[in-house]
Amino acid sequence: MSPCRPHFNRRHATGLMLGMGMALGGPPGFAQAAPAEVATPAATAPELRGTTLDGQPFDLAALRGKVVMVLFWSTDCAVCRDKMPELRANLKGWQGRPFELVGVSTDRDRAAIETHHRLVQLTVPESQRFTSLWIGDNQHRNSFGPPGQLPAVFLLDKAGRVVESHHGRVPAQTWDRIADLL
């Protein structure tokens, strides 16, 4: 009699992995809010320069004196797309206050973000639109480093220093922090 040889059962392994994923934080692909990374303000402000999707020159340093949320995102990121209405509603709510939202698309293909941008221009009220850049643009420069898990959000104080960052869903407390910084 030959000894039993273990064999790989793909269905069993998939079920086991799904079960482990559910136990450890939800279904695969489900992004949960990462704990806030409250940063000690850096001595120097990060650099972010380039050309907006509207063709205008952009330099983050010009926004000193305002609280700025820099959002790294992609049109392929379901969580990113899901958060857009919330981001736009909060942007509208802070209208008239020294607050700016700047989106940096990490899409590999410029056509994807340009298509999205045209759709935004047609469907989103101007009060809910924010400055958008594409990371692949020849003029793009930033010192934030690789964004990692998307969406990646960096909250900057009025001096331009990163005071908080998040990867994944943006917790509601971030909007309270913005109110404190204003």
Residue pairs with C-beta under 8 A, 6 or more apart in sequence:
18 27
18 28
21 27
21 28
25 32
26 32
29 78
31 79
31 149
31 168
31 169
32 168
32 169
33 166
33 168
33 169
33 170
33 171
34 149
34 166
34 167
34 168
34 169
36 164
36 165
36 166
36 171
36 173
36 174
37 164
37 165
37 166
37 167
38 163
38 164
39 162
39 163
39 164
39 165
41 157
41 159
41 161
41 162
41 163
42 161
42 162
43 161
44 161
45 60
45 61
45 64
45 156
45 159
45 160
45 161
45 162
46 60
46 70
46 142
46 143
46 144
46 154
46 156
46 160
46 162
47 60
47 61
47 141
47 142
47 143
48 58
48 59
48 60
48 70
48 102
48 104
48 133
48 141
48 142
48 143
48 144
49 57
49 58
49 59
49 60
49 139
49 140
49 141
49 142
50 57
50 58
50 133
50 134
50 137
50 139
50 140
50 141
50 142
51 57
51 58
51 133
51 137
51 139
51 140
52 58
52 131
52 132
52 133
53 105
53 113
53 114
53 117
53 132
53 133
53 134
54 132
57 139
58 102
58 131
58 133
60 68
60 70
60 102
60 156
60 160
61 160
63 100
63 102
63 160
64 158
64 159
64 160
65 98
65 158
66 98
66 99
66 100
66 158
67 98
67 99
67 100
67 155
67 156
67 157
67 158
67 178
67 181
67 182
68 99
68 100
68 101
68 102
68 155
68 156
68 160
69 99
69 100
69 101
69 102
69 153
69 154
69 155
69 156
69 174
69 178
70 102
70 104
70 144
70 153
70 154
70 156
71 87
71 101
71 102
71 103
71 104
71 151
71 152
71 153
72 104
72 106
72 135
72 144
72 147
72 150
72 151
72 152
72 153
73 80
73 103
73 104
73 105
73 106
73 150
73 151
73 152
74 80
74 105
74 106
74 107
74 150
75 81
75 105
75 107
75 112
75 113
75 115
75 116
76 107
76 112
77 150
77 151
79 150
79 151
79 168
79 169
80 150
80 151
83 151
83 169
83 170
86 170
87 101
87 130
87 170
88 124
88 128
88 129
88 130
89 128
90 101
90 175
90 178
91 99
91 101
91 127
91 128
91 130
92 125
92 127
92 128
94 178
94 182
95 127
97 182
98 158
98 182
99 178
99 182
100 130
100 131
101 130
101 131
102 130
102 131
102 132
102 133
103 130
103 131
103 132
103 133
104 132
104 133
104 134
104 135
104 142
104 147
105 112
105 113
105 116
105 132
105 133
105 134
105 135
106 135
106 147
106 150
107 113
107 134
107 135
107 136
108 136
110 134
110 136
110 137
113 132
113 134
117 132
120 129
121 129
133 140
134 140
135 142
144 154
147 167
148 167
149 167
149 168
150 167
151 166
151 167
151 168
151 169
151 170
152 165
152 166
152 167
153 165
153 166
153 167
153 170
153 174
154 162
154 164
154 165
155 162
155 163
155 164
155 165
155 174
155 177
155 178
155 181
156 162
156 163
157 163
157 181
158 181
163 177
163 181
164 174
164 177
166 174
